[in-house]
Amino acid sequence: MTSLITLLLAAGILLLGNGMQTTLITVRANMEGMSPTFIGAMGTVYFAGYMLGALMAPGLIGRVGHIRVFAALAAITSCAALLLVLYVNPYAWLAIRLVMGFGASALFTVIESWLNGVSTNANRGKVMSAYGMVDIATTTAAQFMLPPLGPGGFTSFAVMAMLMALSLVPIALSPATQPAPEDTSSFNIGKVWRISPLAFVACIGIGLTNSAFRTIGPLYASAIGLDLNQLALFMGAGIGGGAALQIPFGWLSDHFDRRKVLMVATLGASVASLAVSLLPSDSPNLVYGGIFLFGAFSVPLYSLAAAHAADFAKPSQYAALAAGLLFTYAVGSMIGPLVAATAVEAFGPPALFRYI
């Protein structure tokens, strides 16, 4: 229990800082005159770094342990966040986003493999749903921090960096024991496919769509005439909507076939996204309602896929599995923002949700 509370606290602080970055960077890049396609490319580069982090994290964890990897990467990502505002240059931002993607992926690999280590097949759905709820609550809160802090100056970037650095405090000071070292020398993506083909493919699809919403969603909101406060509400509804069904889906997946629960959530997310693409842009309340339903079904998808895969893994495979699923998510996420941005530029804002 101590390990779980410590992990969720560290994850919450990290996700609060990390949750600011996509919306903040998209809004600031738009203010700096960067094109939608270039903003989409920054999302692609971020997830290229994410993919590298997923590849390298298990080896790092195997060599120096979960705690040291978490501490090192939290420091690197907080420094990268400050570099964004110290050097506002489109091509510099591409390189910085690559580093931030690498750091985020490795940090989430540490957290998710550790969570799998402290859970069992009987409660894994609930544990991963609790982690998902922390993600939802903090990432939603991060959207509402943007209007008072403002995207145009130094403050938002400084707060983001401080939160990322502070996330290592619960891990470093906790008496909880980290998982035993894992054998990661033979890690390869083929093993993830053999453990769970369904989770492998699901995470690619989740990456293709989730990353498009997180990266291009703020552009969609701006394009339909929402101001900064309304934009925060729009993104908060899309992410926070997951709170409505995260715990129920987790409970259902512990009591019924996880595959069927995953199929229901996927269908709901698809229908809600189609509905949003058809809503009139001059009716923001309808848009908020539609995006809330989209979030309610789409946000729990990753937790469901990860819990399903972990059911078939050995304890010594948890770090490699967490990294492998993040890798497949990153593959989809490299493609999603660029395709969605191109669609929005060519066909207008509703094309984002038609693509999703």
C-alpha positions as CSV (number, residue, x, y, z in Angstrom):
1,M,0.0,0.0,0.0
2,T,2.9,2.4,0.8
3,S,4.5,1.7,-2.6
4,L,1.1,2.4,-4.3
5,I,0.5,5.7,-2.5
6,T,4.1,6.8,-3.2
7,L,3.9,5.9,-6.8
8,L,0.5,7.6,-7.4
9,L,1.7,10.8,-5.6
10,A,4.9,10.9,-7.7
11,A,2.8,10.2,-10.8
12,G,0.3,12.9,-10.0
13,I,3.0,15.6,-9.6
14,L,4.7,14.5,-12.8
15,L,1.5,14.3,-14.8
16,L,0.4,17.7,-13.5
17,G,3.6,19.2,-15.1
18,N,3.5,17.0,-18.1
19,G,-0.2,17.7,-18.6
20,M,0.6,21.4,-19.1
21,Q,3.1,20.9,-21.8
22,T,1.1,19.9,-24.9
23,T,-1.6,22.6,-24.6
24,L,0.9,25.2,-23.5
25,I,3.4,24.5,-26.3
26,T,0.7,24.3,-28.9
27,V,-0.9,27.6,-27.8
28,R,2.5,29.4,-27.5
29,A,3.7,28.0,-30.9
30,N,0.5,29.3,-32.5
31,M,1.2,32.7,-30.9
32,E,4.7,32.6,-32.3
33,G,3.3,32.2,-35.8
34,M,4.2,28.5,-36.3
35,S,2.0,26.7,-38.8
36,P,-0.4,23.8,-37.9
37,T,1.7,21.4,-39.9
38,F,4.9,22.5,-38.0
39,I,3.0,22.1,-34.7
40,G,1.9,18.6,-35.7
41,A,5.6,17.9,-36.6
42,M,6.6,18.9,-33.1
43,G,4.1,16.3,-31.8
44,T,5.7,13.7,-34.1
45,V,9.2,14.5,-32.9
46,Y,8.0,14.3,-29.3
47,F,6.7,10.8,-29.8
48,A,9.9,9.8,-31.7
49,G,11.6,10.6,-28.4
50,Y,8.9,8.7,-26.6
51,M,9.7,5.7,-28.8
52,L,13.4,5.9,-28.0
53,G,12.6,6.2,-24.3
54,A,10.5,3.1,-24.4
55,L,13.3,1.2,-26.1
56,M,16.0,2.3,-23.7
57,A,14.1,2.5,-20.4
58,P,14.0,-1.3,-19.6
59,G,17.8,-1.5,-20.0
60,L,18.4,1.5,-17.8
61,I,16.0,0.1,-15.1
62,G,17.8,-3.2,-15.2
63,R,21.2,-1.6,-14.7
64,V,20.5,1.0,-12.0
65,G,17.0,0.4,-10.7
66,H,13.6,2.2,-10.9
67,I,14.4,5.0,-8.4
68,R,17.7,6.2,-10.0
69,V,16.2,6.2,-13.5
70,F,13.2,8.2,-12.3
71,A,15.4,10.7,-10.5
72,A,17.7,11.2,-13.5
73,L,14.9,11.6,-16.1
74,A,12.8,13.9,-13.9
75,A,15.8,16.3,-13.7
76,I,16.4,16.1,-17.5
77,T,12.8,16.8,-18.4
78,S,12.6,19.8,-16.0
79,C,15.7,21.3,-17.6
80,A,14.2,20.8,-21.1
81,A,11.0,22.5,-20.1
82,L,13.0,25.6,-19.1
83,L,15.0,25.5,-22.3
84,L,11.7,25.9,-24.3
85,V,11.2,29.5,-22.9
86,L,14.9,30.4,-22.7
87,Y,15.3,29.7,-26.4
88,V,12.1,30.3,-28.5
89,N,13.1,28.9,-31.9
90,P,11.0,26.5,-33.9
91,Y,13.9,24.1,-34.7
92,A,15.3,24.3,-31.2
93,W,11.9,23.3,-30.0
94,L,11.9,20.3,-32.2
95,A,15.1,19.1,-30.5
96,I,13.8,19.9,-27.0
97,R,10.6,18.1,-27.7
98,L,12.6,15.0,-28.7
99,V,14.3,15.1,-25.3
100,M,11.1,15.6,-23.4
101,G,9.4,12.7,-25.2
102,F,12.3,10.5,-24.3
103,G,12.1,11.5,-20.6
104,A,8.4,11.2,-20.4
105,S,8.4,7.7,-21.8
106,A,11.1,6.4,-19.5
107,L,9.4,8.0,-16.5
108,F,6.1,6.4,-17.3
109,T,7.8,3.0,-17.9
110,V,9.2,3.2,-14.4
111,I,5.8,4.0,-12.9
112,E,3.8,1.5,-14.9
113,S,6.2,-1.4,-14.4
114,W,6.3,-0.6,-10.7
115,L,2.5,-0.5,-10.5
116,N,2.3,-3.9,-12.2
117,G,4.8,-5.2,-9.7
118,V,2.5,-4.2,-6.7
119,S,-0.7,-5.5,-8.2
120,T,-2.2,-8.9,-9.0
121,N,-4.4,-10.2,-11.8
122,A,-7.4,-9.9,-9.4
123,N,-7.0,-6.2,-8.8
124,R,-4.8,-5.0,-11.7
125,G,-7.8,-3.3,-13.5
126,K,-8.6,-1.3,-10.3
127,V,-4.9,-0.4,-9.8
128,M,-4.4,0.8,-13.4
129,S,-7.8,2.6,-13.2
130,A,-6.6,4.4,-10.1
131,Y,-3.5,5.4,-12.0
132,G,-5.7,6.5,-14.8
133,M,-7.8,8.6,-12.5
134,V,-4.7,10.4,-11.2
135,D,-3.7,11.0,-14.8
136,I,-7.2,12.4,-15.6
137,A,-7.4,14.6,-12.5
138,T,-3.9,16.1,-12.8
139,T,-4.0,16.6,-16.6
140,T,-7.4,18.2,-16.4
141,A,-6.2,20.5,-13.6
142,A,-3.2,21.4,-15.7
143,Q,-5.5,22.8,-18.5
144,F,-7.0,25.2,-16.0
145,M,-3.7,26.4,-14.8
146,L,-2.9,27.9,-18.2
147,P,-5.3,30.8,-18.3
148,P,-4.2,32.4,-15.0
149,L,-0.5,31.7,-15.6
150,G,-0.7,32.8,-19.3
151,P,1.1,31.2,-22.3
152,G,3.0,34.3,-23.4
153,G,5.7,34.7,-20.7
154,F,8.1,32.7,-18.5
155,T,5.8,31.7,-15.6
156,S,3.9,28.7,-17.1
157,F,7.2,27.1,-18.3
158,A,8.8,27.7,-14.9
159,V,5.8,26.1,-13.1
160,M,5.9,23.1,-15.5
161,A,9.6,22.6,-14.9
162,M,9.2,22.9,-11.1
163,L,6.5,20.2,-11.0
164,M,8.5,17.8,-13.1
165,A,11.5,18.2,-10.7
166,L,9.3,17.9,-7.6
167,S,7.9,14.6,-8.8
168,L,11.1,12.8,-7.7
169,V,10.7,13.9,-4.1
170,P,8.1,11.2,-3.0
171,I,10.1,8.5,-4.8
172,A,13.4,9.6,-3.3
173,L,12.2,10.0,0.3
174,S,9.8,7.1,0.5
175,P,10.8,4.0,2.5
176,A,9.0,1.8,0.0
177,T,11.1,-0.9,-1.6
178,Q,11.5,-0.7,-5.4
179,P,10.8,-3.9,-7.4
180,A,13.6,-6.4,-7.8
181,P,15.9,-5.9,-10.8
182,E,14.5,-7.3,-14.0
183,D,16.1,-9.3,-16.8
184,T,15.8,-6.9,-19.7
185,S,18.7,-8.0,-21.8
186,S,16.5,-9.8,-24.3
187,F,13.8,-7.2,-24.6
188,N,12.3,-6.9,-28.0
189,I,9.0,-5.6,-29.4
190,G,8.2,-9.1,-30.8
191,K,7.8,-10.3,-27.2
192,V,5.1,-7.7,-26.5
193,W,3.2,-9.0,-29.6
194,R,3.5,-12.5,-28.3
195,I,2.3,-11.5,-24.8
196,S,-0.8,-9.7,-26.2
197,P,-1.5,-9.0,-29.9
198,L,-4.7,-7.1,-28.9
199,A,-2.9,-4.7,-26.5
200,F,-0.1,-4.2,-29.1
201,V,-2.6,-3.1,-31.8
202,A,-4.9,-1.2,-29.4
203,C,-2.0,1.0,-28.2
204,I,-1.1,1.9,-31.8
205,G,-4.7,3.0,-32.4
206,I,-4.8,4.9,-29.1
207,G,-1.6,6.6,-30.1
208,L,-2.9,7.6,-33.5
209,T,-6.0,9.2,-31.9
210,N,-5.1,10.4,-28.4
211,S,-2.0,12.2,-29.6
212,A,-4.0,14.0,-32.3
213,F,-6.5,15.3,-29.8
214,R,-3.8,16.4,-27.2
215,T,-1.7,18.1,-29.9
216,I,-4.2,19.5,-32.4
217,G,-7.2,19.9,-30.1
218,P,-6.1,23.4,-28.9
219,L,-5.8,24.4,-32.6
220,Y,-9.3,23.1,-33.2
221,A,-10.6,25.1,-30.2
222,S,-8.9,28.3,-31.4
223,A,-10.2,27.8,-34.9
224,I,-13.8,27.5,-33.9
225,G,-13.5,30.8,-31.9
226,L,-12.9,29.7,-28.3
227,D,-10.9,32.1,-26.1
228,L,-8.2,30.9,-23.8
229,N,-10.5,30.1,-20.9
230,Q,-12.9,28.3,-23.2
231,L,-10.0,26.4,-24.7
232,A,-9.0,25.2,-21.2
233,L,-12.6,24.1,-20.6
234,F,-12.6,22.3,-24.0
235,M,-9.4,20.4,-23.3
236,G,-10.3,19.8,-19.7
237,A,-13.7,18.3,-20.7
238,G,-12.0,16.0,-23.2
239,I,-9.4,14.8,-20.7
240,G,-11.6,15.0,-17.5
241,G,-14.4,13.2,-19.2
242,G,-12.5,10.0,-18.6
243,A,-13.2,10.4,-14.9
244,A,-16.8,9.4,-15.6
245,L,-16.0,5.9,-16.8
246,Q,-12.4,5.2,-15.8
247,I,-13.3,3.4,-12.5
248,P,-16.4,1.7,-13.9
249,F,-14.5,0.3,-16.8
250,G,-11.7,-0.8,-14.5
251,W,-14.2,-2.6,-12.3
252,L,-15.9,-4.2,-15.3
253,S,-12.6,-5.4,-16.7
254,D,-11.7,-7.2,-13.4
255,H,-15.1,-9.0,-13.5
256,F,-15.7,-9.6,-17.2
257,D,-13.5,-10.3,-20.3
258,R,-11.2,-7.3,-20.6
259,R,-11.4,-7.6,-24.4
260,K,-15.1,-7.0,-24.5
261,V,-14.9,-4.0,-22.2
262,L,-12.1,-2.6,-24.4
263,M,-14.4,-3.1,-27.5
264,V,-17.3,-1.2,-25.8
265,A,-15.0,1.7,-24.9
266,T,-13.6,1.8,-28.4
267,L,-17.1,1.9,-30.0
268,G,-18.2,4.7,-27.6
269,A,-15.1,6.8,-28.4
270,S,-15.7,6.4,-32.1
271,V,-19.3,7.4,-32.0
272,A,-18.6,10.4,-29.8
273,S,-15.8,11.6,-32.0
274,L,-18.1,11.4,-35.1
275,A,-20.8,13.3,-33.2
276,V,-18.3,16.1,-32.3
277,S,-17.2,16.4,-36.0
278,L,-20.9,17.1,-36.9
279,L,-21.7,19.6,-34.2
280,P,-22.1,23.3,-35.2
281,S,-19.0,25.3,-34.1
282,D,-21.2,28.2,-32.9
283,S,-22.7,26.0,-30.1
284,P,-19.9,25.7,-27.6
285,N,-22.0,24.0,-25.0
286,L,-22.8,21.2,-27.4
287,V,-19.1,20.9,-28.3
288,Y,-18.2,20.7,-24.6
289,G,-20.8,17.9,-24.1
290,G,-19.6,16.0,-27.1
291,I,-16.0,16.2,-26.1
292,F,-16.8,15.2,-22.6
293,L,-18.4,12.0,-23.9
294,F,-15.4,11.4,-26.2
295,G,-13.1,11.6,-23.2
296,A,-15.3,9.4,-21.1
297,F,-14.8,6.5,-23.6
298,S,-11.4,7.2,-25.0
299,V,-9.3,8.1,-21.9
300,P,-9.7,4.6,-20.2
301,L,-8.6,2.8,-23.3
302,Y,-4.9,2.7,-22.5
303,S,-5.4,1.4,-18.9
304,L,-7.7,-1.3,-20.2
305,A,-5.2,-2.4,-22.9
306,A,-2.2,-2.3,-20.4
307,A,-4.2,-4.3,-17.8
308,H,-5.1,-6.9,-20.4
309,A,-1.5,-7.4,-21.5
310,A,-0.2,-7.6,-17.9
311,D,-2.5,-10.5,-17.2
312,F,-0.4,-12.6,-19.6
313,A,3.1,-11.4,-18.5
314,K,5.5,-12.8,-15.9
315,P,6.6,-10.4,-13.1
316,S,10.1,-10.3,-14.7
317,Q,8.5,-9.0,-17.9
318,Y,6.6,-6.0,-16.5
319,A,9.2,-3.3,-17.3
320,A,9.7,-4.7,-20.8
321,L,5.9,-4.9,-21.3
322,A,5.3,-1.4,-20.1
323,A,8.0,-0.1,-22.4
324,G,6.7,-2.1,-25.3
325,L,3.2,-0.8,-25.0
326,L,4.6,2.8,-24.7
327,F,6.6,2.1,-27.8
328,T,3.6,0.9,-29.8
329,Y,1.7,3.9,-28.5
330,A,4.5,6.2,-29.6
331,V,4.5,4.6,-33.1
332,G,0.9,5.7,-33.5
333,S,1.5,9.0,-31.8
334,M,4.3,9.9,-34.2
335,I,1.8,9.7,-37.1
336,G,-1.4,11.0,-35.5
337,P,-0.5,14.7,-34.9
338,L,1.0,15.2,-38.4
339,V,-1.9,13.5,-40.2
340,A,-4.5,15.4,-38.1
341,A,-2.8,18.7,-38.6
342,T,-2.6,18.2,-42.4
343,A,-6.3,17.2,-42.4
344,V,-7.3,20.3,-40.4
345,E,-5.2,22.6,-42.7
346,A,-6.8,21.1,-45.8
347,F,-10.4,20.5,-44.7
348,G,-11.0,22.7,-41.7
349,P,-11.3,22.1,-37.9
350,P,-14.0,19.3,-38.0
351,A,-11.5,17.1,-39.9
352,L,-9.7,16.5,-36.6
353,F,-12.6,14.5,-35.2
354,R,-13.4,12.8,-38.5
355,Y,-9.8,11.5,-38.5
356,I,-10.1,10.3,-34.9
